[in-house]
Amino acid sequence: AYHGTGGPLVVSDGVSSPINDKVYRRGMEELGYKTVDCNGESQTGFCFGQETVKNGERWSTAKAFLRPAMNRPNLHVSTNSHVTKILIEKEKAVGIWLVKDNVKYTVKARKEVILSAGAVNSPQILMLSGIGPKEHLSSLKIPVKVDLPVGNNLEDHLMLFMIFRDNTSSGFNPSDWADLQYKLFRSGPFGKVHLEASAFFGEGRKVPPYFQVLFYTIQARTEYAREFQGMYNYNPQIIEGMANFYKSILEKDEGMFVTCNGLLHPKSRGTIRLQSADPFDPPLIDPNYLDHPDDVKDFLKGLKEMLRLANTTAFRSVGASPSDPYKEYYPPCNSLPYPSDEYLTCRLRHYVYTIYHPTSTCKMGKDGDDTAVVDLQLRVKGISNLRVVDASVMRHVTSGNTNAPTIMIAEKASDLIRGIDSVKDIRKKTELL
């Protein structure tokens, strides 16, 4: 009832191994959580994974929406193009400047300029165009077109990895045939994402959950530790310790799975600011993670629930236990008593990482909302013919992943721009749920 069919974005089943039902789901049921549809009435509970994958490959928004429209006469896509400024005349957006192959171009707008550069670059472009905090823009000698809280209210999801052993190798344990199967047919275990399920911890079904656990069924391969260094800028000594831990699992001919544990509704707020008036200077990103004391407290609450899950009969049936995360190499935390608040807080402070869900830097709000940048039609306040359409307009980060909600924002914006309601019939059905 909560899912459509036949749309351009393919959503497929994310289950890829027996461990999903055998361990993840049953463990959650032991703790009293029900199996739910996390896109349904309530997220709190266990949810089988859903992924945007088609024929063994990620089905991106480019494949789903853009490529089918490439032959339209009113669409031109310019790649490797860097937008440097929105052109504003008499409080009206009239076009943009962009640089491509070291050549500067002016692109004029007959109707509107739609800014969809994301929660980091949309505020950067607005501020370069004179739309943003007056004091900040003035300090960089950028003429102020309109004083708005652009770049404020940055929210993001943080996650913390925990590794658990699987002595049954019932998770992701592909054979040589699996490699050939994928190369020939784009099917088999390599055609899945292996983010098999989610657990949402909450105080009841009527309120949004506060914590999410992603169950990631992967192999224990030492090269994965090296990739972490590039993704999360970990100290090389930490990477070496992680590699040795994976090696110890392999030596025992065991498997592993990972839980990605994340706080859904942080109270800490960060900012996006300009480094200079040069559009090629990267913006200054201050996420201000874990600044609010409640974020640490709520994170600890979620981690303790995760460790309770690790102590269930289902988890222990494959050799996993709550002590597994302590065997990982995480100095200086390993010198602290486990699993004390002191240890878990240390691990949070030193090893938490972004899951790349930045939002809310061009926040939406009603007239009179001093924290808002765009109105309920996604129009930038004080400037006509200019909208922002991306995750930056969210008032708060969502209770889960941001990909699908951002696509929804784009679909809604399409209706707003055209002045239609393309989902009127669907809304009549959902209102009855």
Buried (B, 14 or more C-beta within 10 A) or exposed (E): EEEEEEEEBBBBEBBBBEBBBBBBBBBBBBBEBEBBBBEEEBBBBBBBBBBBBBEBEEBBBEBBBEEEEEEEEEEEEEEEBEBBBBBBEEEEBBBBBBBEEEEEBEBEBEEEBBBBBBBBBBBBBBBBBBBBBEEBBEEBEBEBBBBBBBBBBBBBBBBBBBBBBBBBBBBBBEEEEBEEBBEEEBEBBBBBBBBBBBBBBBEEEEEBBBBBBBBBBBBBBBEBBBEBBEEBEBEEEBBBBBBEBBEEBBEEEBBBBBBBBBBBBBEBBBBBBBEBEEBEEEBEBBBBBBBBEEBBEBBBBBBBBBBBBBBBEBBBBBBBBBBBBBBBBBEEBBEBEBBEBEBBBBBBEBBBBBBEBBBBBBBBBEEEBEEBBBBEEBBBBEBEBBBBBBBBBBBBBBBBBBBBBBBEBBBBBBEBBEEEEEBEEEEEEEEEE
